[in-house]
Amino acid sequence: MEVDGRSQKELALRLLSTSISCCVADAACLPMDTLKVRLQLQNELLPSSTPRLSPIGMARQMIQTEGFSSFYAGLSPAMLRQASYGGLSFFSYPFIRDEMYKMS
């Protein structure tokens, strides 16, 4: 089977490479995203009279109390999300774009 002159193997490699790329990008960004969420949650969960931690203070607290791996909490669901959503988004974009150009 071919799609736009591309073999199944080419399409599978393209989907795999886009999925892996999205996972690598998310793994690189996850520590900062986890830190951001922790900073946001302290505003929601702590009484207003409690002093807030800075980003560096929050990172230090996370490492001291939970270890460095706490920055990667939620890695598995993030990888599943990126492998499916990100991979399919980037994989399908050129096909959808080409069909829309044909319609215009």
Long-range contacts (C-beta under 8 A, 24 or more apart in sequence): 3-95, 4-95, 4-98, 14-91, 15-87, 15-88, 15-91, 16-87, 18-86, 18-87, 18-90, 18-91, 19-82, 19-83, 19-84, 19-86, 19-87, 19-91, 20-83, 20-87, 21-86, 21-90, 22-82, 22-83, 22-85, 22-86, 22-87, 22-90, 23-79, 23-82, 23-83, 23-86, 25-82, 25-86, 26-78, 26-79, 26-81, 26-82, 26-86, 27-72, 27-75, 27-78, 27-79, 30-71, 30-72, 30-74, 30-75, 30-78, 31-71, 31-72, 34-70, 34-71, 34-72, 34-73, 34-74, 35-59, 35-62, 35-71, 38-62
